[in-house]
Amino acid sequence: MFKDKKEELKEAAENLKETEREKREQENDDKSGEEKTKENIQDSFEQ
């Protein structure tokens, strides 16, 4: 029983790490998307 709990915690920790990583990657994608949008807006004003 003790081992099972330990395994469950291990898996939960790994899942959490993966979720956090995906969240960070998503935020980075959003930021780069925002930057591109700002650049596109500036380009269209300059033309």
N, CA, C and O atoms as a Maestro MAE file, in Angstrom:
{
 s_m_m2io_version
 :::
 2.0.0
}

f_m_ct {
 s_m_title
 :::
 protein
 m_atom[188] {
  # First column is atom index #
  i_m_mmod_type
  r_m_x_coord
  r_m_y_coord
  r_m_z_coord
  i_m_residue_number
  s_m_chain_name
  s_m_pdb_residue_name
  s_m_pdb_atom_name
  i_m_atomic_number
  :::
  1 25 0.829 -1.201 0.000 1 A "MET " " N  " 7
  2 3 0.000 0.000 0.000 1 A "MET " " CA " 6
  3 2 0.868 1.257 0.000 1 A "MET " " C  " 6
  4 15 0.583 2.227 -0.701 1 A "MET " " O  " 8
  5 25 1.912 1.219 0.786 2 A "PHE " " N  " 7
  6 3 2.797 2.374 0.870 2 A "PHE " " CA " 6
  7 2 3.451 2.683 -0.472 2 A "PHE " " C  " 6
  8 15 3.586 3.842 -0.865 2 A "PHE " " O  " 8
  9 25 3.854 1.622 -1.164 3 A "LYS " " N  " 7
  10 3 4.494 1.790 -2.466 3 A "LYS " " CA " 6
  11 2 3.524 2.401 -3.472 3 A "LYS " " C  " 6
  12 15 3.904 3.263 -4.265 3 A "LYS " " O  " 8
  13 25 2.277 1.953 -3.437 4 A "ASP " " N  " 7
  14 3 1.280 2.473 -4.359 4 A "ASP " " CA " 6
  15 2 1.125 3.979 -4.200 4 A "ASP " " C  " 6
  16 15 1.073 4.710 -5.190 4 A "ASP " " O  " 8
  17 25 1.053 4.438 -2.969 5 A "LYS " " N  " 7
  18 3 0.913 5.874 -2.716 5 A "LYS " " CA " 6
  19 2 2.119 6.627 -3.258 5 A "LYS " " C  " 6
  20 15 1.992 7.693 -3.861 5 A "LYS " " O  " 8
  21 25 3.299 6.043 -3.029 6 A "LYS " " N  " 7
  22 3 4.521 6.673 -3.505 6 A "LYS " " CA " 6
  23 2 4.503 6.797 -5.026 6 A "LYS " " C  " 6
  24 15 4.867 7.836 -5.576 6 A "LYS " " O  " 8
  25 25 4.076 5.730 -5.699 7 A "GLU " " N  " 7
  26 3 3.982 5.744 -7.161 7 A "GLU " " CA " 6
  27 2 2.957 6.777 -7.622 7 A "GLU " " C  " 6
  28 15 3.187 7.506 -8.587 7 A "GLU " " O  " 8
  29 25 1.838 6.831 -6.933 8 A "GLU " " N  " 7
  30 3 0.801 7.805 -7.299 8 A "GLU " " CA " 6
  31 2 1.341 9.224 -7.191 8 A "GLU " " C  " 6
  32 15 1.127 10.047 -8.081 8 A "GLU " " O  " 8
  33 25 2.042 9.504 -6.100 9 A "LEU " " N  " 7
  34 3 2.607 10.842 -5.913 9 A "LEU " " CA " 6
  35 2 3.618 11.163 -6.994 9 A "LEU " " C  " 6
  36 15 3.663 12.277 -7.514 9 A "LEU " " O  " 8
  37 25 4.431 10.165 -7.325 10 A "LYS " " N  " 7
  38 3 5.443 10.352 -8.369 10 A "LYS " " CA " 6
  39 2 4.777 10.706 -9.698 10 A "LYS " " C  " 6
  40 15 5.192 11.641 -10.383 10 A "LYS " " O  " 8
  41 25 3.746 9.951 -10.048 11 A "GLU " " N  " 7
  42 3 3.030 10.201 -11.298 11 A "GLU " " CA " 6
  43 2 2.358 11.569 -11.271 11 A "GLU " " C  " 6
  44 15 2.386 12.296 -12.264 11 A "GLU " " O  " 8
  45 25 1.762 11.915 -10.153 12 A "ALA " " N  " 7
  46 3 1.089 13.208 -10.041 12 A "ALA " " CA " 6
  47 2 2.096 14.349 -10.215 12 A "ALA " " C  " 6
  48 15 1.805 15.347 -10.874 12 A "ALA " " O  " 8
  49 25 3.271 14.195 -9.624 13 A "ALA " " N  " 7
  50 3 4.307 15.221 -9.742 13 A "ALA " " CA " 6
  51 2 4.758 15.359 -11.189 13 A "ALA " " C  " 6
  52 15 4.948 16.471 -11.681 13 A "ALA " " O  " 8
  53 25 4.929 14.234 -11.869 14 A "GLU " " N  " 7
  54 3 5.340 14.281 -13.275 14 A "GLU " " CA " 6
  55 2 4.263 14.940 -14.134 14 A "GLU " " C  " 6
  56 15 4.566 15.744 -15.015 14 A "GLU " " O  " 8
  57 25 3.003 14.592 -13.868 15 A "ASN " " N  " 7
  58 3 1.898 15.185 -14.623 15 A "ASN " " CA " 6
  59 2 1.853 16.697 -14.407 15 A "ASN " " C  " 6
  60 15 1.620 17.466 -15.340 15 A "ASN " " O  " 8
  61 25 2.079 17.104 -13.164 16 A "LEU " " N  " 7
  62 3 2.053 18.524 -12.839 16 A "LEU " " CA " 6
  63 2 3.169 19.267 -13.579 16 A "LEU " " C  " 6
  64 15 2.951 20.340 -14.141 16 A "LEU " " O  " 8
  65 25 4.361 18.676 -13.567 17 A "LYS " " N  " 7
  66 3 5.489 19.286 -14.274 17 A "LYS " " CA " 6
  67 2 5.166 19.456 -15.747 17 A "LYS " " C  " 6
  68 15 5.433 20.504 -16.335 17 A "LYS " " O  " 8
  69 25 4.584 18.411 -16.342 18 A "GLU " " N  " 7
  70 3 4.261 18.459 -17.763 18 A "GLU " " CA " 6
  71 2 3.208 19.526 -18.031 18 A "GLU " " C  " 6
  72 15 3.298 20.263 -19.012 18 A "GLU " " O  " 8
  73 25 2.212 19.605 -17.158 19 A "THR " " N  " 7
  74 3 1.161 20.607 -17.317 19 A "THR " " CA " 6
  75 2 1.753 22.013 -17.233 19 A "THR " " C  " 6
  76 15 1.424 22.883 -18.040 19 A "THR " " O  " 8
  77 25 2.631 22.228 -16.246 20 A "GLU " " N  " 7
  78 3 3.275 23.534 -16.091 20 A "GLU " " CA " 6
  79 2 4.078 23.886 -17.332 20 A "GLU " " C  " 6
  80 15 4.039 25.023 -17.801 20 A "GLU " " O  " 8
  81 25 4.813 22.902 -17.869 21 A "ARG " " N  " 7
  82 3 5.633 23.145 -19.055 21 A "ARG " " CA " 6
  83 2 4.753 23.535 -20.231 21 A "ARG " " C  " 6
  84 15 5.066 24.475 -20.962 21 A "ARG " " O  " 8
  85 25 3.644 22.808 -20.417 22 A "GLU " " N  " 7
  86 3 2.735 23.106 -21.520 22 A "GLU " " CA " 6
  87 2 2.146 24.500 -21.357 22 A "GLU " " C  " 6
  88 15 1.982 25.234 -22.331 22 A "GLU " " O  " 8
  89 25 1.828 24.858 -20.111 23 A "LYS " " N  " 7
  90 3 1.264 26.171 -19.834 23 A "LYS " " CA " 6
  91 2 2.265 27.272 -20.209 23 A "LYS " " C  " 6
  92 15 1.905 28.271 -20.832 23 A "LYS " " O  " 8
  93 25 3.530 27.067 -19.816 24 A "ARG " " N  " 7
  94 3 4.574 28.042 -20.147 24 A "ARG " " CA " 6
  95 2 4.758 28.161 -21.649 24 A "ARG " " C  " 6
  96 15 4.893 29.264 -22.178 24 A "ARG " " O  " 8
  97 25 4.763 27.023 -22.339 25 A "GLU " " N  " 7
  98 3 4.922 27.047 -23.787 25 A "GLU " " CA " 6
  99 2 3.758 27.802 -24.427 25 A "GLU " " C  " 6
  100 15 3.951 28.569 -25.370 25 A "GLU " " O  " 8
  101 25 2.560 27.580 -23.911 26 A "GLN " " N  " 7
  102 3 1.380 28.262 -24.441 26 A "GLN " " CA " 6
  103 2 1.504 29.767 -24.224 26 A "GLN " " C  " 6
  104 15 1.197 30.553 -25.121 26 A "GLN " " O  " 8
  105 25 1.956 30.172 -23.029 27 A "GLU " " N  " 7
  106 3 2.129 31.593 -22.743 27 A "GLU " " CA " 6
  107 2 3.176 32.194 -23.660 27 A "GLU " " C  " 6
  108 15 3.005 33.313 -24.144 27 A "GLU " " O  " 8
  109 25 4.259 31.467 -23.909 28 A "ASN " " N  " 7
  110 3 5.295 31.949 -24.813 28 A "ASN " " CA " 6
  111 2 4.754 32.116 -26.219 28 A "ASN " " C  " 6
  112 15 5.080 33.088 -26.900 28 A "ASN " " O  " 8
  113 25 3.927 31.172 -26.661 29 A "ASP " " N  " 7
  114 3 3.309 31.270 -27.971 29 A "ASP " " CA " 6
  115 2 2.413 32.510 -28.034 29 A "ASP " " C  " 6
  116 15 2.409 33.239 -29.026 29 A "ASP " " O  " 8
  117 25 1.660 32.734 -26.960 30 A "ASP " " N  " 7
  118 3 0.773 33.895 -26.920 30 A "ASP " " CA " 6
  119 2 1.584 35.187 -27.012 30 A "ASP " " C  " 6
  120 15 1.216 36.107 -27.742 30 A "ASP " " O  " 8
  121 25 2.689 35.249 -26.267 31 A "LYS " " N  " 7
  122 3 3.515 36.447 -26.271 31 A "LYS " " CA " 6
  123 2 4.092 36.707 -27.652 31 A "LYS " " C  " 6
  124 15 4.057 37.840 -28.134 31 A "LYS " " O  " 8
  125 25 4.623 35.672 -28.294 32 A "SER " " N  " 7
  126 3 5.203 35.868 -29.617 32 A "SER " " CA " 6
  127 2 4.101 36.256 -30.605 32 A "SER " " C  " 6
  128 15 4.340 37.034 -31.529 32 A "SER " " O  " 8
  129 25 2.909 35.720 -30.412 33 A "GLY " " N  " 7
  130 3 1.782 36.092 -31.255 33 A "GLY " " CA " 6
  131 2 1.418 37.553 -31.071 33 A "GLY " " C  " 6
  132 15 1.116 38.251 -32.039 33 A "GLY " " O  " 8
  133 25 1.447 38.019 -29.828 34 A "GLU " " N  " 7
  134 3 1.159 39.427 -29.549 34 A "GLU " " CA " 6
  135 2 2.202 40.320 -30.194 34 A "GLU " " C  " 6
  136 15 1.867 41.339 -30.797 34 A "GLU " " O  " 8
  137 25 3.472 39.936 -30.067 35 A "GLU " " N  " 7
  138 3 4.550 40.730 -30.661 35 A "GLU " " CA " 6
  139 2 4.362 40.828 -32.168 35 A "GLU " " C  " 6
  140 15 4.522 41.903 -32.746 35 A "GLU " " O  " 8
  141 25 4.025 39.715 -32.806 36 A "LYS " " N  " 7
  142 3 3.827 39.716 -34.251 36 A "LYS " " CA " 6
  143 2 2.663 40.628 -34.615 36 A "LYS " " C  " 6
  144 15 2.723 41.364 -35.600 36 A "LYS " " O  " 8
  145 25 1.606 40.574 -33.815 37 A "THR " " N  " 7
  146 3 0.446 41.415 -34.088 37 A "THR " " CA " 6
  147 2 0.828 42.886 -33.989 37 A "THR " " C  " 6
  148 15 0.444 43.689 -34.840 37 A "THR " " O  " 8
  149 25 1.588 43.243 -32.948 38 A "LYS " " N  " 7
  150 3 2.031 44.629 -32.791 38 A "LYS " " CA " 6
  151 2 2.872 45.057 -33.979 38 A "LYS " " C  " 6
  152 15 2.708 46.160 -34.501 38 A "LYS " " O  " 8
  153 25 3.777 44.179 -34.407 39 A "GLU " " N  " 7
  154 3 4.630 44.499 -35.552 39 A "GLU " " CA " 6
  155 2 3.791 44.685 -36.806 39 A "GLU " " C  " 6
  156 15 4.039 45.604 -37.587 39 A "GLU " " O  " 8
  157 25 2.799 43.823 -37.005 40 A "ASN " " N  " 7
  158 3 1.942 43.934 -38.182 40 A "ASN " " CA " 6
  159 2 1.178 45.245 -38.167 40 A "ASN " " C  " 6
  160 15 1.020 45.891 -39.203 40 A "ASN " " O  " 8
  161 25 0.703 45.639 -36.991 41 A "ILE " " N  " 7
  162 3 -0.037 46.902 -36.873 41 A "ILE " " CA " 6
  163 2 0.890 48.061 -37.203 41 A "ILE " " C  " 6
  164 15 0.512 48.969 -37.944 41 A "ILE " " O  " 8
  165 25 2.106 48.036 -36.654 42 A "GLN " " N  " 7
  166 3 3.065 49.111 -36.936 42 A "GLN " " CA " 6
  167 2 3.400 49.159 -38.422 42 A "GLN " " C  " 6
  168 15 3.477 50.239 -39.007 42 A "GLN " " O  " 8
  169 25 3.599 48.000 -39.033 43 A "ASP " " N  " 7
  170 3 3.912 47.955 -40.459 43 A "ASP " " CA " 6
  171 2 2.783 48.568 -41.274 43 A "ASP " " C  " 6
  172 15 3.035 49.315 -42.219 43 A "ASP " " O  " 8
  173 25 1.548 48.260 -40.920 44 A "SER " " N  " 7
  174 3 0.432 48.773 -41.702 44 A "SER " " CA " 6
  175 2 0.291 50.291 -41.533 44 A "SER " " C  " 6
  176 15 -0.179 50.963 -42.450 44 A "SER " " O  " 8
  177 25 0.687 50.841 -40.381 45 A "PHE " " N  " 7
  178 3 0.651 52.292 -40.197 45 A "PHE " " CA " 6
  179 2 1.762 52.965 -40.999 45 A "PHE " " C  " 6
  180 15 1.584 54.065 -41.523 45 A "PHE " " O  " 8
  181 25 2.897 52.301 -41.088 46 A "GLU " " N  " 7
  182 3 4.043 52.883 -41.772 46 A "GLU " " CA " 6
  183 2 3.848 52.910 -43.283 46 A "GLU " " C  " 6
  184 15 4.442 53.745 -43.965 46 A "GLU " " O  " 8
  185 25 3.040 52.025 -43.806 47 A "GLN " " N  " 7
  186 3 2.873 51.948 -45.264 47 A "GLN " " CA " 6
  187 2 1.964 53.034 -45.794 47 A "GLN " " C  " 6
  188 15 1.725 53.104 -46.999 47 A "GLN " " O  " 8
  :::
 }
 m_bond[187] {
  # First column is bond index #
  i_m_from
  i_m_to
  i_m_order
  :::
  1 1 2 1
  2 2 3 1
  3 3 4 2
  4 3 5 1
  5 5 6 1
  6 6 7 1
  7 7 8 2
  8 7 9 1
  9 9 10 1
  10 10 11 1
  11 11 12 2
  12 11 13 1
  13 13 14 1
  14 14 15 1
  15 15 16 2
  16 15 17 1
  17 17 18 1
  18 18 19 1
  19 19 20 2
  20 19 21 1
  21 21 22 1
  22 22 23 1
  23 23 24 2
  24 23 25 1
  25 25 26 1
  26 26 27 1
  27 27 28 2
  28 27 29 1
  29 29 30 1
  30 30 31 1
  31 31 32 2
  32 31 33 1
  33 33 34 1
  34 34 35 1
  35 35 36 2
  36 35 37 1
  37 37 38 1
  38 38 39 1
  39 39 40 2
  40 39 41 1
  41 41 42 1
  42 42 43 1
  43 43 44 2
  44 43 45 1
  45 45 46 1
  46 46 47 1
  47 47 48 2
  48 47 49 1
  49 49 50 1
  50 50 51 1
  51 51 52 2
  52 51 53 1
  53 53 54 1
  54 54 55 1
  55 55 56 2
  56 55 57 1
  57 57 58 1
  58 58 59 1
  59 59 60 2
  60 59 61 1
  61 61 62 1
  62 62 63 1
  63 63 64 2
  64 63 65 1
  65 65 66 1
  66 66 67 1
  67 67 68 2
  68 67 69 1
  69 69 70 1
  70 70 71 1
  71 71 72 2
  72 71 73 1
  73 73 74 1
  74 74 75 1
  75 75 76 2
  76 75 77 1
  77 77 78 1
  78 78 79 1
  79 79 80 2
  80 79 81 1
  81 81 82 1
  82 82 83 1
  83 83 84 2
  84 83 85 1
  85 85 86 1
  86 86 87 1
  87 87 88 2
  88 87 89 1
  89 89 90 1
  90 90 91 1
  91 91 92 2
  92 91 93 1
  93 93 94 1
  94 94 95 1
  95 95 96 2
  96 95 97 1
  97 97 98 1
  98 98 99 1
  99 99 100 2
  100 99 101 1
  101 101 102 1
  102 102 103 1
  103 103 104 2
  104 103 105 1
  105 105 106 1
  106 106 107 1
  107 107 108 2
  108 107 109 1
  109 109 110 1
  110 110 111 1
  111 111 112 2
  112 111 113 1
  113 113 114 1
  114 114 115 1
  115 115 116 2
  116 115 117 1
  117 117 118 1
  118 118 119 1
  119 119 120 2
  120 119 121 1
  121 121 122 1
  122 122 123 1
  123 123 124 2
  124 123 125 1
  125 125 126 1
  126 126 127 1
  127 127 128 2
  128 127 129 1
  129 129 130 1
  130 130 131 1
  131 131 132 2
  132 131 133 1
  133 133 134 1
  134 134 135 1
  135 135 136 2
  136 135 137 1
  137 137 138 1
  138 138 139 1
  139 139 140 2
  140 139 141 1
  141 141 142 1
  142 142 143 1
  143 143 144 2
  144 143 145 1
  145 145 146 1
  146 146 147 1
  147 147 148 2
  148 147 149 1
  149 149 150 1
  150 150 151 1
  151 151 152 2
  152 151 153 1
  153 153 154 1
  154 154 155 1
  155 155 156 2
  156 155 157 1
  157 157 158 1
  158 158 159 1
  159 159 160 2
  160 159 161 1
  161 161 162 1
  162 162 163 1
  163 163 164 2
  164 163 165 1
  165 165 166 1
  166 166 167 1
  167 167 168 2
  168 167 169 1
  169 169 170 1
  170 170 171 1
  171 171 172 2
  172 171 173 1
  173 173 174 1
  174 174 175 1
  175 175 176 2
  176 175 177 1
  177 177 178 1
  178 178 179 1
  179 179 180 2
  180 179 181 1
  181 181 182 1
  182 182 183 1
  183 183 184 2
  184 183 185 1
  185 185 186 1
  186 186 187 1
  187 187 188 2
  :::
 }
}
